[in-house]
Amino acid sequence: MITIFHNPRCGKSRDCLTFLNQSQEDVKIVNYLLHPPTFDELNKIIKMLDIEPIELVRKKESIWIADFWGKPLTDEEIVHAMVLNPILIERPIVIHGNKAVIARPYEKVKAIL
């Protein structure tokens, strides 16, 4: 099973989903804007990505600039910000087994399939 945290309005996310749909595996689509991950789920994803929480933040989003830019935030506070404002989560995230990747570009998915 492959899981994609998907934003249907994002071209890169749509391209990735098209690529995944061509695979031989089932694809679970999570519209993370409508169904954001919990704090624990997002922490698990960050660990699977092997990144720091700040690396998953879309720093050009107006919410980030207005509410968080330049403030000293802990990793926990950054994760909470993404849970409360899922638009801040970089996309698309693809999970396969215990591996995950931010699929920008979508070809990065090949590394975990």
Secondary structure, DSSP 8 states (H G I E B T S, - for coil): -EEEEE-TT-HHHHHHHHHHHTSSS-EEEEETTTS---HHHHHHHHHHHTS-GGGGB-TTSHHHHHHTTT----HHHHHHHHHH-GGGB-S-EEEETTEEEE-SSGGGGGGG-
